[in-house]
Amino acid sequence: MFKALLITKNESAQAVAVTDIDESQLPEAAVTVKVEYSTINYKDGLAITGKSPVVRKFPMVPGIDFAGVVESSSSDQWKAGDRVVLNGWGVGEGHWGGLSQKARVNPGWLIRLPEAFSAKQAMAIGTAGYTAALCVDALEKHGVTPAQGEILVTGATGGVGSVAIALLSKLGFKVVASSGKASEADYLKALGAAEIIDRASLSAPGKPMQKERWAAVVDCVGSATLANALAQTRYGGYVAACGLAQGMDLPGSVAPFILRGVSLLGIDSVMAPLPPREAAWKRLARDLDASALESISTLVGLGNAAAAGADIVAGKIRGRVVVDVNA
Ligand code: NDP
């Protein structure tokens, strides 16, 4: 037996509880992993609270990421003792996930834990941090450089935003952080933000074309914020869109695309193929300071994971929540 957070559902409501699970209940797959740490991402909050239909079948163990050690494997890709990380692939949505002491997954979903990180550090980064790295990779691939001007990060105190600020400032960018949490200005500056703007200045519907300011944008928020960010992006600039914390809609116009040559880059972490995953983790190992990781993350036990899930959806979390599934 082992412990996992389990989401169950009857006709009217869903329930979430730490539950004893028999190993025979794990889904069929080739690799069994002894999980050490998992995390609470925004999507895990949606799954745990049931606020959006993230979970595709019940009962479900949530947790879209984990780090741990291979316990057994019938695939020759992995052997007992290998240290691994998993991000996405529908784990915690349609396949039992990481908020559990054990997980059984397909071999192609795992990557090797980078040597630079402990399992706990890898989960302080988690899917949010790996997504931030995908955003930075996308901007760099399109030739965005610090010399081109300021870069905007929205949803700044969140997991993706925090890691994006740390990575971009390390690369020499002048980062402007958009946040609703005025009290976290010192936190954002310590991560490397040069300036902080109130997210209210971006969150209401605005004009299709606005004063040009940003050379590039990492947007975690979507909706009117993304539309305004596009409308303020300078000629030929790039906007990496990865999130929907404000909303899934995009109430803007094509004007920034057709009159300023602005490009919108879509970022998906869930089904991203192996090469960009490995490149993103390589960037994190190279460019993310251990001190930044310390300030970004807080630690909870499995028993507090559901409460943290509710908090992230309520916008009460700063940075990243790491879950010690064995505590
Ligand atoms: P967090 O909840 O940690 O951060 C989101 C941040 O957005 C909050 O901290 C807050 O920052 C801001 N925010 C929250 N609510 C609103 C609102 N109503 N209007 C404007 N801003 C708001 O989430 P993550 O950082 O983990 O994820 C960010 C987004 O990216 C989420 O939507 C998530 O689903 C998505 N995501 C997408 C991935 C992909 O593959 N594309 C992978 C990972 C995440 P502040 O208080 O500083 O303003």
Residues whose N, C-alpha, C, O or C-beta is under 5 A from the ligand:
A	BS01	NDP	N41 Y42 K43 T127 A128 T131 G155 A156 T157 G158 G159 V160 G161 S178 S179 G180 K181 R199 C220 V221 C242 G243 L244 A245 Q246 I267 D268 S269 V270 I312 G315 I317 G319
